[in-house]
Amino acid sequence: TVGSTSPFIGLFGTVWGIYHALTAIGIAGQASIDKVAGPVGESLIMTAIGLATAVPAVLGYNLLVRRNKTAMDLVRDFAADLQSILIGGVRHGSGDVSPIVVRPDNSPTTATVSNRVG
């Protein structure tokens, strides 16, 4: 919200400052630089503050969205692997297409040595 509204708040400050400058000119009846410089300078500072707030907010938002997308990709890959193992016995996305074997005697399916008793 900050990133999307800050530039408009800054621009509103610009319009407000120019409005006050024109009002001061209308009341004074003369257009001199001292009547215009103050309000216009303030309005430009308001615009700069709005942009200085908006740019880091948008960059931070984009960083968080990218990190969230990466995390969700990892979760999706894990879910696809888990589904493939549970349904088909094959790990999804791996080059090895040999099925995972579960032996009836519950012996280990890898080359590791089991320390089971009996």
VMD Tcl script that builds the backbone (N, CA, C; Angstrom):
set m [mol new atoms 354]
animate dup $m
set s [atomselect $m all]
$s set {name element resname resid chain x y z} {
  {N N THR 1 A 0.826 -1.184 0.000}
  {CA C THR 1 A 0.000 0.000 0.000}
  {C C THR 1 A 0.872 1.250 0.000}
  {N N VAL 2 A 1.933 1.217 0.786}
  {CA C VAL 2 A 2.811 2.395 0.853}
  {C C VAL 2 A 3.428 2.665 -0.511}
  {N N GLY 3 A 3.888 1.594 -1.172}
  {CA C GLY 3 A 4.538 1.776 -2.471}
  {C C GLY 3 A 3.607 2.301 -3.534}
  {N N SER 4 A 2.342 1.935 -3.456}
  {CA C SER 4 A 1.421 2.379 -4.500}
  {C C SER 4 A 0.803 3.747 -4.210}
  {N N THR 5 A 0.734 4.146 -2.958}
  {CA C THR 5 A 0.079 5.425 -2.648}
  {C C THR 5 A 1.040 6.582 -2.416}
  {N N SER 6 A 2.280 6.309 -2.045}
  {CA C SER 6 A 3.220 7.393 -1.720}
  {C C SER 6 A 3.454 8.375 -2.857}
  {N N PRO 7 A 3.640 7.916 -4.101}
  {CA C PRO 7 A 3.824 8.908 -5.168}
  {C C PRO 7 A 2.619 9.829 -5.326}
  {N N PHE 8 A 1.438 9.284 -5.123}
  {CA C PHE 8 A 0.240 10.107 -5.280}
  {C C PHE 8 A 0.098 11.103 -4.134}
  {N N ILE 9 A 0.507 10.703 -2.945}
  {CA C ILE 9 A 0.496 11.641 -1.823}
  {C C ILE 9 A 1.500 12.753 -2.083}
  {N N GLY 10 A 2.676 12.384 -2.615}
  {CA C GLY 10 A 3.669 13.399 -2.972}
  {C C GLY 10 A 3.164 14.337 -4.047}
  {N N LEU 11 A 2.488 13.796 -5.049}
  {CA C LEU 11 A 1.924 14.642 -6.104}
  {C C LEU 11 A 0.800 15.522 -5.565}
  {N N PHE 12 A 0.032 14.991 -4.619}
  {CA C PHE 12 A -0.996 15.805 -3.993}
  {C C PHE 12 A -0.349 16.976 -3.250}
  {N N GLY 13 A 0.802 16.722 -2.601}
  {CA C GLY 13 A 1.544 17.805 -1.950}
  {C C GLY 13 A 2.010 18.843 -2.954}
  {N N THR 14 A 2.411 18.388 -4.142}
  {CA C THR 14 A 2.821 19.325 -5.191}
  {C C THR 14 A 1.652 20.206 -5.620}
  {N N VAL 15 A 0.518 19.590 -5.859}
  {CA C VAL 15 A -0.668 20.350 -6.278}
  {C C VAL 15 A -1.091 21.307 -5.168}
  {N N TRP 16 A -1.043 20.846 -3.935}
  {CA C TRP 16 A -1.430 21.685 -2.802}
  {C C TRP 16 A -0.503 22.898 -2.686}
  {N N GLY 17 A 0.794 22.680 -2.842}
  {CA C GLY 17 A 1.753 23.781 -2.760}
  {C C GLY 17 A 1.579 24.777 -3.885}
  {N N ILE 18 A 1.345 24.293 -5.092}
  {CA C ILE 18 A 1.125 25.198 -6.219}
  {C C ILE 18 A -0.185 25.969 -6.034}
  {N N TYR 19 A -1.195 25.301 -5.494}
  {CA C TYR 19 A -2.458 25.991 -5.197}
  {C C TYR 19 A -2.230 27.143 -4.222}
  {N N HIS 20 A -1.457 26.882 -3.164}
  {CA C HIS 20 A -1.178 27.955 -2.198}
  {C C HIS 20 A -0.347 29.067 -2.831}
  {N N ALA 21 A 0.564 28.706 -3.725}
  {CA C ALA 21 A 1.353 29.732 -4.413}
  {C C ALA 21 A 0.445 30.605 -5.272}
  {N N LEU 22 A -0.480 29.993 -5.997}
  {CA C LEU 22 A -1.402 30.768 -6.839}
  {C C LEU 22 A -2.358 31.603 -5.990}
  {N N THR 23 A -2.771 31.072 -4.848}
  {CA C THR 23 A -3.629 31.837 -3.945}
  {C C THR 23 A -2.882 33.057 -3.412}
  {N N ALA 24 A -1.613 32.869 -3.047}
  {CA C ALA 24 A -0.814 33.997 -2.549}
  {C C ALA 24 A -0.625 35.046 -3.633}
  {N N ILE 25 A -0.443 34.603 -4.871}
  {CA C ILE 25 A -0.301 35.556 -5.980}
  {C C ILE 25 A -1.607 36.321 -6.181}
  {N N GLY 26 A -2.732 35.604 -6.105}
  {CA C GLY 26 A -4.033 36.246 -6.287}
  {C C GLY 26 A -4.330 37.265 -5.211}
  {N N ILE 27 A -3.985 36.954 -3.957}
  {CA C ILE 27 A -4.235 37.886 -2.852}
  {C C ILE 27 A -3.322 39.103 -2.967}
  {N N ALA 28 A -2.049 38.877 -3.300}
  {CA C ALA 28 A -1.097 39.976 -3.383}
  {C C ALA 28 A -1.319 40.816 -4.635}
  {N N GLY 29 A -1.854 40.220 -5.668}
  {CA C GLY 29 A -2.097 40.962 -6.898}
  {C C GLY 29 A -0.853 41.135 -7.753}
  {N N GLN 30 A 0.228 40.561 -7.345}
  {CA C GLN 30 A 1.448 40.680 -8.142}
  {C C GLN 30 A 2.175 39.336 -8.142}
  {N N ALA 31 A 2.735 38.997 -9.254}
  {CA C ALA 31 A 3.459 37.739 -9.392}
  {C C ALA 31 A 4.948 37.997 -9.251}
  {N N SER 32 A 5.468 37.729 -8.075}
  {CA C SER 32 A 6.901 37.895 -7.856}
  {C C SER 32 A 7.479 36.551 -7.421}
  {N N ILE 33 A 8.772 36.424 -7.580}
  {CA C ILE 33 A 9.424 35.152 -7.278}
  {C C ILE 33 A 9.331 34.811 -5.795}
  {N N ASP 34 A 9.313 35.799 -4.927}
  {CA C ASP 34 A 9.244 35.512 -3.492}
  {C C ASP 34 A 7.870 34.972 -3.087}
  {N N LYS 35 A 6.821 35.292 -3.839}
  {CA C LYS 35 A 5.482 34.762 -3.552}
  {C C LYS 35 A 5.328 33.325 -4.048}
  {N N VAL 36 A 6.104 32.950 -5.055}
  {CA C VAL 36 A 5.946 31.641 -5.680}
  {C C VAL 36 A 6.969 30.632 -5.159}
  {N N ALA 37 A 8.179 31.085 -4.862}
  {CA C ALA 37 A 9.285 30.178 -4.553}
  {C C ALA 37 A 9.028 29.322 -3.318}
  {N N GLY 38 A 8.532 29.896 -2.247}
  {CA C GLY 38 A 8.317 29.146 -1.006}
  {C C GLY 38 A 7.342 27.995 -1.157}
  {N N PRO 39 A 6.106 28.267 -1.581}
  {CA C PRO 39 A 5.136 27.170 -1.715}
  {C C PRO 39 A 5.529 26.132 -2.782}
  {N N VAL 40 A 6.107 26.571 -3.884}
  {CA C VAL 40 A 6.502 25.616 -4.916}
  {C C VAL 40 A 7.672 24.761 -4.411}
  {N N GLY 41 A 8.615 25.367 -3.719}
  {CA C GLY 41 A 9.724 24.596 -3.139}
  {C C GLY 41 A 9.231 23.567 -2.141}
  {N N GLU 42 A 8.289 23.958 -1.295}
  {CA C GLU 42 A 7.709 23.004 -0.352}
  {C C GLU 42 A 7.000 21.860 -1.069}
  {N N SER 43 A 6.298 22.174 -2.135}
  {CA C SER 43 A 5.584 21.126 -2.865}
  {C C SER 43 A 6.554 20.155 -3.534}
  {N N LEU 44 A 7.671 20.656 -4.033}
  {CA C LEU 44 A 8.662 19.763 -4.632}
  {C C LEU 44 A 9.316 18.875 -3.578}
  {N N ILE 45 A 9.516 19.407 -2.382}
  {CA C ILE 45 A 10.052 18.591 -1.289}
  {C C ILE 45 A 9.060 17.490 -0.917}
  {N N MET 46 A 7.766 17.827 -0.909}
  {CA C MET 46 A 6.742 16.813 -0.631}
  {C C MET 46 A 6.775 15.704 -1.674}
  {N N THR 47 A 6.965 16.069 -2.934}
  {CA C THR 47 A 7.049 15.062 -3.992}
  {C C THR 47 A 8.267 14.172 -3.781}
  {N N ALA 48 A 9.404 14.764 -3.436}
  {CA C ALA 48 A 10.619 13.977 -3.202}
  {C C ALA 48 A 10.439 13.022 -2.025}
  {N N ILE 49 A 9.767 13.467 -0.966}
  {CA C ILE 49 A 9.527 12.598 0.190}
  {C C ILE 49 A 8.624 11.430 -0.205}
  {N N GLY 50 A 7.594 11.714 -0.998}
  {CA C GLY 50 A 6.704 10.643 -1.462}
  {C C GLY 50 A 7.451 9.603 -2.276}
  {N N LEU 51 A 8.318 10.055 -3.170}
  {CA C LEU 51 A 9.094 9.109 -3.981}
  {C C LEU 51 A 10.126 8.369 -3.142}
  {N N ALA 52 A 10.751 9.062 -2.192}
  {CA C ALA 52 A 11.739 8.411 -1.332}
  {C C ALA 52 A 11.099 7.343 -0.449}
  {N N THR 53 A 9.826 7.468 -0.180}
  {CA C THR 53 A 9.105 6.445 0.571}
  {C C THR 53 A 8.653 5.312 -0.334}
  {N N ALA 54 A 8.223 5.647 -1.542}
  {CA C ALA 54 A 7.645 4.648 -2.431}
  {C C ALA 54 A 8.681 3.693 -3.008}
  {N N VAL 55 A 9.821 4.202 -3.418}
  {CA C VAL 55 A 10.800 3.355 -4.104}
  {C C VAL 55 A 11.311 2.238 -3.191}
  {N N PRO 56 A 11.768 2.502 -1.958}
  {CA C PRO 56 A 12.191 1.375 -1.111}
  {C C PRO 56 A 11.046 0.419 -0.769}
  {N N ALA 57 A 9.837 0.955 -0.620}
  {CA C ALA 57 A 8.704 0.078 -0.311}
  {C C ALA 57 A 8.440 -0.892 -1.451}
  {N N VAL 58 A 8.495 -0.419 -2.682}
  {CA C VAL 58 A 8.256 -1.292 -3.832}
  {C C VAL 58 A 9.389 -2.305 -3.977}
  {N N LEU 59 A 10.634 -1.866 -3.782}
  {CA C LEU 59 A 11.761 -2.794 -3.881}
  {C C LEU 59 A 11.683 -3.881 -2.800}
  {N N GLY 60 A 11.334 -3.497 -1.582}
  {CA C GLY 60 A 11.172 -4.471 -0.514}
  {C C GLY 60 A 10.037 -5.437 -0.788}
  {N N TYR 61 A 8.945 -4.934 -1.304}
  {CA C TYR 61 A 7.808 -5.798 -1.654}
  {C C TYR 61 A 8.213 -6.810 -2.716}
  {N N ASN 62 A 8.915 -6.352 -3.754}
  {CA C ASN 62 A 9.348 -7.263 -4.809}
  {C C ASN 62 A 10.305 -8.319 -4.275}
  {N N LEU 63 A 11.184 -7.955 -3.350}
  {CA C LEU 63 A 12.101 -8.921 -2.745}
  {C C LEU 63 A 11.327 -9.991 -1.982}
  {N N LEU 64 A 10.351 -9.570 -1.189}
  {CA C LEU 64 A 9.563 -10.536 -0.423}
  {C C LEU 64 A 8.734 -11.441 -1.329}
  {N N VAL 65 A 8.184 -10.899 -2.403}
  {CA C VAL 65 A 7.409 -11.717 -3.338}
  {C C VAL 65 A 8.300 -12.759 -4.005}
  {N N ARG 66 A 9.524 -12.356 -4.392}
  {CA C ARG 66 A 10.446 -13.294 -5.034}
  {C C ARG 66 A 10.839 -14.410 -4.074}
  {N N ARG 67 A 11.126 -14.069 -2.799}
  {CA C ARG 67 A 11.472 -15.099 -1.806}
  {C C ARG 67 A 10.295 -16.032 -1.556}
  {N N ASN 68 A 9.089 -15.490 -1.521}
  {CA C ASN 68 A 7.904 -16.311 -1.322}
  {C C ASN 68 A 7.704 -17.248 -2.507}
  {N N LYS 69 A 7.942 -16.756 -3.719}
  {CA C LYS 69 A 7.793 -17.595 -4.904}
  {C C LYS 69 A 8.801 -18.742 -4.887}
  {N N THR 70 A 10.042 -18.455 -4.476}
  {CA C THR 70 A 11.051 -19.503 -4.385}
  {C C THR 70 A 10.657 -20.558 -3.357}
  {N N ALA 71 A 10.167 -20.124 -2.213}
  {CA C ALA 71 A 9.740 -21.063 -1.174}
  {C C ALA 71 A 8.564 -21.902 -1.658}
  {N N MET 72 A 7.619 -21.290 -2.346}
  {CA C MET 72 A 6.470 -22.046 -2.855}
  {C C MET 72 A 6.886 -23.039 -3.940}
  {N N ASP 73 A 7.879 -22.697 -4.751}
  {CA C ASP 73 A 8.393 -23.649 -5.741}
  {C C ASP 73 A 8.990 -24.872 -5.057}
  {N N LEU 74 A 9.727 -24.653 -3.961}
  {CA C LEU 74 A 10.294 -25.778 -3.215}
  {C C LEU 74 A 9.194 -26.655 -2.620}
  {N N VAL 75 A 8.147 -26.030 -2.093}
  {CA C VAL 75 A 7.029 -26.795 -1.528}
  {C C VAL 75 A 6.324 -27.593 -2.618}
  {N N ARG 76 A 6.112 -26.982 -3.787}
  {CA C ARG 76 A 5.462 -27.697 -4.895}
  {C C ARG 76 A 6.302 -28.879 -5.360}
  {N N ASP 77 A 7.625 -28.690 -5.462}
  {CA C ASP 77 A 8.498 -29.794 -5.861}
  {C C ASP 77 A 8.454 -30.926 -4.842}
  {N N PHE 78 A 8.468 -30.571 -3.553}
  {CA C PHE 78 A 8.374 -31.592 -2.514}
  {C C PHE 78 A 7.043 -32.341 -2.610}
  {N N ALA 79 A 5.956 -31.610 -2.815}
  {CA C ALA 79 A 4.641 -32.245 -2.914}
  {C C ALA 79 A 4.575 -33.175 -4.124}
  {N N ALA 80 A 5.172 -32.757 -5.245}
  {CA C ALA 80 A 5.174 -33.616 -6.433}
  {C C ALA 80 A 6.002 -34.871 -6.185}
  {N N ASP 81 A 7.154 -34.742 -5.525}
  {CA C ASP 81 A 7.974 -35.907 -5.183}
  {C C ASP 81 A 7.221 -36.851 -4.258}
  {N N LEU 82 A 6.601 -36.300 -3.229}
  {CA C LEU 82 A 5.874 -37.129 -2.270}
  {C C LEU 82 A 4.716 -37.858 -2.939}
  {N N GLN 83 A 3.987 -37.170 -3.802}
  {CA C GLN 83 A 2.876 -37.810 -4.497}
  {C C GLN 83 A 3.374 -38.911 -5.423}
  {N N SER 84 A 4.464 -38.651 -6.128}
  {CA C SER 84 A 5.008 -39.659 -7.039}
  {C C SER 84 A 5.487 -40.891 -6.285}
  {N N ILE 85 A 6.102 -40.681 -5.128}
  {CA C ILE 85 A 6.579 -41.820 -4.340}
  {C C ILE 85 A 5.407 -42.611 -3.775}
  {N N LEU 86 A 4.402 -41.908 -3.242}
  {CA C LEU 86 A 3.266 -42.607 -2.625}
  {C C LEU 86 A 2.387 -43.320 -3.652}
  {N N ILE 87 A 2.204 -42.722 -4.803}
  {CA C ILE 87 A 1.301 -43.318 -5.788}
  {C C ILE 87 A 2.025 -44.288 -6.712}
  {N N GLY 88 A 3.163 -43.848 -7.258}
  {CA C GLY 88 A 3.804 -44.681 -8.265}
  {C C GLY 88 A 5.076 -45.361 -7.836}
  {N N GLY 89 A 5.613 -45.015 -6.698}
  {CA C GLY 89 A 6.846 -45.619 -6.238}
  {C C GLY 89 A 8.086 -45.092 -6.929}
  {N N VAL 90 A 7.957 -43.997 -7.695}
  {CA C VAL 90 A 9.088 -43.421 -8.414}
  {C C VAL 90 A 9.220 -41.970 -7.989}
  {N N ARG 91 A 10.469 -41.555 -7.790}
  {CA C ARG 91 A 10.693 -40.159 -7.412}
  {C C ARG 91 A 10.524 -39.269 -8.628}
  {N N HIS 92 A 9.738 -38.229 -8.497}
  {CA C HIS 92 A 9.436 -37.307 -9.582}
  {C C HIS 92 A 10.655 -36.477 -9.943}
  {N N GLY 93 A 10.921 -36.354 -11.228}
  {CA C GLY 93 A 11.973 -35.478 -11.697}
  {C C GLY 93 A 13.363 -36.063 -11.595}
  {N N SER 94 A 13.520 -37.260 -11.091}
  {CA C SER 94 A 14.856 -37.839 -11.007}
  {C C SER 94 A 15.133 -38.624 -12.276}
  {N N GLY 95 A 16.399 -38.723 -12.643}
  {CA C GLY 95 A 16.780 -39.479 -13.832}
  {C C GLY 95 A 16.649 -40.974 -13.622}
  {N N ASP 96 A 16.661 -41.392 -12.355}
  {CA C ASP 96 A 16.560 -42.813 -12.032}
  {C C ASP 96 A 15.093 -43.214 -12.065}
  {N N VAL 97 A 14.728 -44.092 -12.973}
  {CA C VAL 97 A 13.330 -44.502 -13.088}
  {C C VAL 97 A 13.079 -45.844 -12.424}
  {N N SER 98 A 14.083 -46.374 -11.711}
  {CA C SER 98 A 13.858 -47.647 -11.031}
  {C C SER 98 A 12.916 -47.418 -9.854}
  {N N PRO 99 A 11.933 -48.294 -9.714}
  {CA C PRO 99 A 10.965 -48.094 -8.637}
  {C C PRO 99 A 11.590 -48.344 -7.268}
  {N N ILE 100 A 10.998 -47.749 -6.265}
  {CA C ILE 100 A 11.420 -47.978 -4.894}
  {C C ILE 100 A 10.854 -49.317 -4.463}
  {N N VAL 101 A 11.710 -50.193 -3.976}
  {CA C VAL 101 A 11.296 -51.555 -3.638}
  {C C VAL 101 A 11.146 -51.680 -2.132}
  {N N VAL 102 A 10.007 -52.185 -1.720}
  {CA C VAL 102 A 9.793 -52.505 -0.317}
  {C C VAL 102 A 9.727 -54.024 -0.247}
  {N N ARG 103 A 10.678 -54.616 0.455}
  {CA C ARG 103 A 10.752 -56.077 0.527}
  {C C ARG 103 A 9.805 -56.590 1.608}
  {N N PRO 104 A 9.234 -57.760 1.378}
  {CA C PRO 104 A 8.260 -58.287 2.342}
  {C C PRO 104 A 8.846 -58.564 3.725}
  {N N ASP 105 A 10.147 -58.845 3.809}
  {CA C ASP 105 A 10.732 -59.155 5.117}
  {C C ASP 105 A 11.240 -57.907 5.836}
  {N N ASN 106 A 10.895 -56.722 5.313}
  {CA C ASN 106 A 11.306 -55.434 5.894}
  {C C ASN 106 A 12.812 -55.266 5.959}
  {N N SER 107 A 13.540 -55.940 5.085}
  {CA C SER 107 A 14.987 -55.762 5.047}
  {C C SER 107 A 15.295 -54.423 4.395}
  {N N PRO 108 A 16.503 -53.898 4.683}
  {CA C PRO 108 A 16.823 -52.583 4.117}
  {C C PRO 108 A 16.892 -52.618 2.587}
  {N N THR 109 A 16.399 -51.548 1.968}
  {CA C THR 109 A 16.369 -51.495 0.499}
  {C C THR 109 A 17.589 -50.765 -0.054}
  {N N THR 110 A 18.491 -50.349 0.828}
  {CA C THR 110 A 19.709 -49.664 0.368}
  {C C THR 110 A 20.912 -50.504 0.744}
  {N N ALA 111 A 22.085 -50.044 0.417}
  {CA C ALA 111 A 23.307 -50.803 0.685}
  {C C ALA 111 A 23.809 -50.634 2.115}
  {N N THR 112 A 23.044 -49.960 2.955}
  {CA C THR 112 A 23.493 -49.772 4.326}
  {C C THR 112 A 23.261 -51.036 5.136}
  {N N VAL 113 A 23.947 -51.147 6.223}
  {CA C VAL 113 A 23.826 -52.320 7.094}
  {C C VAL 113 A 22.863 -51.980 8.222}
  {N N SER 114 A 21.962 -52.872 8.471}
  {CA C SER 114 A 20.981 -52.652 9.521}
  {C C SER 114 A 21.479 -53.266 10.817}
  {N N ASN 115 A 21.223 -52.610 11.920}
  {CA C ASN 115 A 21.603 -53.125 13.233}
  {C C ASN 115 A 20.400 -53.749 13.950}
  {N N ARG 116 A 19.461 -54.269 13.175}
  {CA C ARG 116 A 18.267 -54.851 13.795}
  {C C ARG 116 A 18.620 -56.154 14.500}
  {N N VAL 117 A 17.852 -56.462 15.523}
  {CA C VAL 117 A 18.021 -57.722 16.239}
  {C C VAL 117 A 17.110 -58.751 15.603}
  {N N GLY 118 A 17.679 -59.938 15.329}
  {CA C GLY 118 A 16.873 -61.056 14.843}
  {C C GLY 118 A 16.807 -61.065 13.396}
}
mol reanalyze $m
mol bondsrecalc $m
mol representation Tube
mol addrep $m
